[in-house]
């Protein structure tokens, strides 16, 4: 993974044992303060020892106070406070590295629900996708507290990049990657059919907004639009479920 950017003055709550323990395992220096309830404190000894060595605050608190600190009831008994991580920029060097390593990529086109972003991050980490690209658009949810919680530690394995224009970025990315988008319209091939035919370049998967899908300007840049087949009792999968299906098809290891 590329080194993290300097710590931000804005702070972020990371909640839940899996997310917090993975944060300590991967980026322990980022933790500024740690709070936990009595039950979770029984297994937080090693985390506290790390913070004690850095002379940082850690404390067991009552359930009511922990909820106030976390800003949610869904804190899982433990809250680590870190500086907000700034999103990375896609430079020529980054693009060149992606092309040389044939890096698997995920692009999100205005995915607006933070829980969906977190679930997509968890899927990305599971399948070894280290880079997620998002547009600079007000409808796009960014990696905040809900996403960290739902990602269950996956955020420690994934880098987020932000681009000014997704259509323009896709036009450039096509030089090194094969762009695969999702569509509910027309007689599109299934993901497995596309994979079995072979891809001329490493795949980059584009996932669209929960209600509107991929915008036409992005869809026209795709090398292939695919449709996940089902029995059509409902129109489509949730975007995070679609991400899991597509990541398995194009990034999953087959022994």
C-alpha positions as CSV (number, residue, x, y, z in Angstrom):
1,X,0.0,0.0,0.0
2,X,1.1,3.5,-0.7
3,X,2.1,5.5,2.5
4,X,-0.8,7.3,4.1
5,X,-1.0,11.1,3.8
6,X,-0.2,13.4,6.7
7,X,-2.7,13.3,9.6
8,X,-5.7,15.6,9.2
9,X,-6.9,17.9,12.0
10,X,-10.4,16.6,11.4
11,X,-11.2,13.5,13.4
12,X,-13.0,10.3,12.6
13,X,-14.5,7.6,14.9
14,X,-13.6,4.0,14.0
15,X,-16.1,1.7,15.7
16,X,-16.3,-2.1,16.2
17,X,-13.7,-4.6,17.3
18,X,-12.8,-5.9,13.9
19,X,-12.3,-2.4,12.4
20,X,-10.3,-1.2,15.5
21,X,-8.1,-4.3,15.9
22,X,-7.2,-4.2,12.2
23,X,-6.5,-0.4,12.5
24,X,-4.0,-1.2,15.3
25,X,-2.5,-4.1,13.2
26,X,-2.0,-2.0,10.1
27,X,-1.7,1.6,11.1
28,X,-1.3,1.9,14.9
29,X,0.4,5.3,14.8
30,X,-2.8,6.8,13.5
31,X,-4.8,6.1,16.6
32,X,-5.1,9.3,18.7
33,X,-7.5,8.1,21.5
34,X,-9.2,4.8,22.4
35,X,-12.4,4.3,24.4
36,X,-14.2,1.0,25.3
37,X,-16.8,-0.5,27.6
38,X,-16.1,-3.0,30.4
39,X,-16.8,-6.1,28.3
40,X,-14.6,-5.1,25.5
41,X,-11.9,-3.9,27.8
42,X,-11.2,-7.5,28.8
43,X,-9.6,-8.1,25.4
44,X,-8.2,-4.6,24.7
45,X,-5.1,-5.0,26.9
46,X,-2.6,-5.2,24.0
47,X,-4.1,-2.1,22.3
48,X,-3.9,-0.2,25.6
49,X,-0.3,-1.2,26.0
50,X,0.6,0.2,22.6
51,X,-1.1,3.5,23.4
52,X,0.5,3.7,26.8
53,X,3.9,3.4,25.1
54,X,3.0,6.4,23.0
55,X,1.6,8.3,25.9
56,X,-1.8,8.5,24.3
57,X,-5.3,8.4,25.9
58,X,-7.2,5.2,26.4
59,X,-10.1,4.7,28.8
60,X,-12.9,2.4,29.9
61,X,-16.2,4.3,30.0
62,X,-19.8,3.6,30.7
63,X,-22.1,2.6,27.9
64,X,-23.9,6.0,27.8
65,X,-20.6,7.9,27.5
66,X,-19.3,5.5,24.8
67,X,-22.4,6.1,22.7
68,X,-21.9,9.8,23.0
69,X,-18.3,9.5,22.0
70,X,-19.1,7.2,19.0
71,X,-22.1,9.3,17.9
72,X,-24.0,6.0,17.4
73,X,-25.3,3.0,19.3
74,X,-23.6,0.8,16.7
75,X,-20.1,1.1,18.3
76,X,-19.5,-2.5,19.1
77,X,-18.1,-1.7,22.5
78,X,-15.0,0.1,21.3
79,X,-14.1,3.4,19.5
80,X,-10.7,4.5,18.2
81,X,-10.3,8.1,17.1
82,X,-8.1,8.9,14.1
83,X,-7.4,11.8,11.9
84,X,-9.6,11.9,8.7
85,X,-7.6,10.4,5.8
86,X,-7.5,12.7,2.7
87,X,-8.3,11.1,-0.6
88,X,-5.4,10.5,-3.0
89,X,-5.0,12.1,-6.4
90,X,-4.5,10.0,-9.6
91,X,-1.2,11.2,-11.0
92,X,0.5,10.0,-14.2
93,X,2.8,7.9,-12.0
94,X,-0.2,6.3,-10.3
95,X,-1.8,5.5,-13.7
96,X,1.5,4.1,-15.0
97,X,1.9,1.9,-11.9
98,X,-1.6,0.5,-12.3
99,X,-0.9,-0.3,-15.9
100,X,2.4,-2.0,-15.2
101,X,1.1,-4.1,-12.3
102,X,-2.2,-4.8,-14.0
103,X,-3.9,-3.7,-10.8
104,X,-7.6,-4.6,-10.3
105,X,-9.6,-1.4,-9.9
106,X,-13.1,-0.4,-8.7
107,X,-14.7,2.8,-9.8
108,X,-17.8,4.1,-8.0
109,X,-20.1,6.4,-10.0
110,X,-22.1,8.4,-7.4
111,X,-22.7,5.5,-5.0
112,X,-24.5,7.6,-2.4
113,X,-25.1,5.3,0.6
114,X,-22.2,5.1,3.1
115,X,-23.1,1.6,4.2
116,X,-22.9,0.5,0.6
117,X,-19.5,2.1,0.3
118,X,-18.4,0.2,3.4
119,X,-19.7,-3.1,2.1
120,X,-17.9,-2.5,-1.2
121,X,-14.6,-1.8,0.6
122,X,-15.0,-5.0,2.5
123,X,-15.5,-6.9,-0.7
124,X,-12.6,-5.1,-2.3
125,X,-10.2,-6.0,0.5
126,X,-11.4,-9.7,0.4
127,X,-10.6,-9.9,-3.3
128,X,-7.3,-8.0,-3.1
129,X,-8.5,-4.8,-4.8
130,X,-6.3,-2.1,-3.3
131,X,-7.6,1.0,-5.2
132,X,-11.1,2.5,-5.4
133,X,-11.7,5.6,-7.6
134,X,-14.6,8.0,-6.9
135,X,-15.7,11.2,-8.6
136,X,-15.6,14.7,-7.1
137,X,-19.4,14.8,-7.0
138,X,-21.8,15.8,-4.2
139,X,-23.8,12.6,-4.6
140,X,-20.8,10.3,-4.0
141,X,-20.5,9.0,-0.4
142,X,-16.9,9.1,0.9
143,X,-15.2,6.8,3.4
144,X,-16.6,8.1,6.7
145,X,-17.5,6.6,10.0
146,X,-20.4,4.4,8.8
147,X,-18.2,3.0,5.9
148,X,-15.4,2.2,8.3
149,X,-17.8,0.3,10.6
150,X,-19.4,-1.7,7.8
151,X,-16.0,-2.4,6.1
152,X,-15.0,-4.5,9.2
153,X,-11.3,-3.6,8.9
154,X,-11.3,-3.6,5.1
155,X,-10.5,0.1,5.0
156,X,-6.9,-0.6,6.2
157,X,-6.2,-2.4,2.9
158,X,-7.8,0.0,0.4
159,X,-6.7,3.3,-1.0
160,X,-9.3,5.8,-2.1
161,X,-8.6,8.1,-5.1
162,X,-10.8,11.1,-6.2
163,X,-10.9,12.4,-9.8
164,X,-12.6,15.6,-11.0
165,X,-14.5,13.9,-13.8
166,X,-15.3,10.2,-14.0
167,X,-16.0,10.2,-17.8
168,X,-12.7,12.0,-18.5
169,X,-10.8,9.6,-16.2
170,X,-12.4,6.6,-17.9
171,X,-11.3,7.8,-21.3
172,X,-7.7,7.9,-20.0
173,X,-7.9,4.6,-18.1
174,X,-9.0,2.7,-21.2
175,X,-5.4,2.8,-22.4
176,X,-4.4,0.3,-19.8
177,X,-7.6,-1.3,-18.5
178,X,-10.7,-2.9,-19.8
179,X,-13.7,-1.0,-18.5
180,X,-16.7,-3.1,-17.4
181,X,-19.9,-1.4,-16.3
182,X,-23.2,-2.7,-15.2
183,X,-26.5,-2.2,-17.0
184,X,-30.1,-3.3,-16.7
185,X,-30.9,-2.3,-20.3
186,X,-30.7,-4.4,-23.5
187,X,-29.4,-7.9,-24.1
188,X,-26.1,-7.6,-22.3
189,X,-23.7,-10.5,-21.7
190,X,-23.4,-12.0,-18.3
191,X,-20.1,-11.3,-16.4
192,X,-19.1,-14.9,-16.6
193,X,-19.6,-14.9,-20.4
194,X,-17.4,-11.9,-20.7
195,X,-14.7,-13.4,-18.5
196,X,-14.7,-16.7,-20.4
197,X,-14.2,-14.9,-23.7
198,X,-11.0,-13.4,-22.4
199,X,-10.1,-9.8,-21.7
200,X,-7.5,-7.8,-23.8
201,X,-6.5,-5.7,-20.8
202,X,-6.9,-6.0,-16.9
203,X,-10.4,-5.3,-15.8
204,X,-11.7,-2.2,-14.0
205,X,-15.2,-2.5,-12.7
206,X,-17.6,0.5,-12.6
207,X,-20.5,0.5,-10.2
208,X,-23.3,3.0,-10.5
209,X,-25.7,4.9,-8.3
210,X,-28.2,2.9,-6.3
211,X,-31.2,4.3,-8.2
212,X,-29.9,5.7,-11.5
213,X,-27.0,3.4,-12.2
214,X,-24.0,4.6,-14.4
215,X,-24.5,7.9,-16.1
216,X,-24.6,7.8,-19.9
217,X,-21.3,9.7,-20.2
218,X,-19.6,6.9,-18.2
219,X,-21.5,4.1,-19.9
220,X,-20.3,5.2,-23.3
221,X,-16.7,4.9,-22.1
222,X,-17.1,1.3,-21.0
223,X,-15.6,-1.4,-23.2
224,X,-18.3,-3.7,-22.1
225,X,-21.6,-3.4,-20.2
226,X,-22.7,-6.5,-18.4
227,X,-26.0,-7.7,-16.8
228,X,-25.9,-10.0,-13.8
229,X,-28.5,-12.7,-14.6
230,X,-31.3,-13.6,-12.1
231,X,-34.8,-14.9,-12.1
232,X,-36.1,-11.3,-12.3
233,X,-38.3,-11.4,-9.2
234,X,-36.7,-8.1,-8.4
235,X,-35.1,-5.7,-10.9
236,X,-31.5,-5.9,-9.6
237,X,-29.1,-6.6,-6.8
238,X,-28.0,-4.0,-4.3
239,X,-24.8,-2.2,-5.5
240,X,-22.7,-3.8,-2.8
241,X,-24.0,-7.3,-3.7
242,X,-23.3,-6.6,-7.4
243,X,-19.8,-5.6,-6.4
244,X,-19.3,-8.9,-4.7
245,X,-20.5,-10.9,-7.8
246,X,-18.4,-8.9,-10.2
247,X,-15.3,-9.0,-8.0
248,X,-15.6,-12.8,-7.8
249,X,-16.1,-13.1,-11.6
250,X,-13.1,-10.9,-12.6
251,X,-10.8,-10.8,-9.6
252,X,-11.5,-14.1,-7.8
253,X,-8.9,-16.8,-7.6
254,X,-9.8,-20.0,-9.3
255,X,-7.6,-23.0,-8.3
